[in-house]
Amino acid sequence: GEWAPPGSTRVVGTGTPPDELSSVLSALLREADGRSLVLVVRDAHRHPTAVHFVRAVLAARPDAVVLEMGLPVWRPAAASYLASYGAARSNGRAAAETLGLTGR
């Protein structure tokens, strides 16, 4: 949404072929080098690809924040984790405020 700086978001879909995930991960980590990294997932527990990708990112970047926009059934071993219990605009705004992204 409007809370992330322009050009700073990347979408990695759960339909990404497994053989492409490592190159997508490498590119993401290069782009995020020296910057904060927030992983936004929705119902990650339903998508093995999402769980695998989040774990791989956290292995390389344990400082990454994981934001679960759905049900927090699965909680990764992240130092910073936030669950919004929904993906409505109000949930997104509350999460962005909590993360200090709105200037409030």
ZATORGU-424338 format. One record per residue (C-alpha): x, y, z. Coordinates in steps of 0.5 Angstrom, whole numbers, padded with zeros to 4 digits, always signed. Layout:
ZATORGU-424338
XYZ;...
END
This chain:
ZATORGU-424338
+0000+0000+0000;+0002+0007+0001;+0006+0006+0007;+0012+0003+0003;+0016+0007-0001;+0015+0007-0008;+0019+0002-0012;+0021-0002-0005;+0016-0008-0005;+0017-0015-0009;+0011-0020-0010;+0013-0027-0009;+0007-0031-0011;+0006-0038-0008;+0006-0041-0015;+0013-0039-0016;+0016-0046-0019;+0021-0049-0013;+0027-0049-0018;+0026-0041-0019;+0025-0040-0011;+0033-0039-0010;+0034-0034-0015;+0028-0030-0013;+0031-0031-0006;+0038-0029-0008;+0035-0023-0012;+0031-0020-0006;+0037-0021-0001;+0041-0017-0006;+0036-0011-0006;+0035-0011+0001;+0042-0011+0003;+0043-0005+0008;+0035-0004+0008;+0030-0006+0013;+0026-0012+0011;+0019-0014+0012;+0016-0020+0010;+0008-0020+0009;+0004-0026+0008;-0003-0028+0009;-0005-0035+0011;+0002-0038+0011;+0000-0044+0014;-0004-0046+0008;+0002-0045+0003;+0008-0049+0004;+0012-0045-0001;+0011-0039+0003;+0013-0043+0009;+0019-0045+0006;+0021-0038+0003;+0020-0035+0010;+0024-0040+0013;+0030-0039+0008;+0029-0031+0008;+0030-0031+0016;+0036-0036+0015;+0039-0031+0011;+0036-0025+0015;+0034-0026+0022;+0033-0019+0023;+0027-0019+0018;+0020-0017+0021;+0015-0022+0019;+0008-0019+0018;+0002-0024+0018;-0004-0021+0015;-0009-0027+0016;-0009-0032+0021;-0003-0034+0025;-0003-0041+0025;+0004-0042+0024;+0009-0037+0027;+0016-0037+0024;+0022-0037+0029;+0023-0029+0027;+0026-0024+0032;+0020-0019+0030;+0013-0022+0028;+0006-0018+0028;+0000-0021+0026;-0006-0017+0024;-0011-0022+0024;-0014-0020+0017;-0012-0017+0011;-0017-0011+0011;-0015-0004+0010;-0016-0002+0017;-0011-0008+0019;-0006-0006+0014;-0006+0001+0017;-0006-0002+0024;+0000-0006+0022;+0004+0000+0018;+0003+0004+0024;+0006-0001+0029;+0012-0002+0025;+0013+0006+0024;+0011+0006+0017;+0006+0012+0017;+0009+0017+0021;+0005+0017+0027;
END
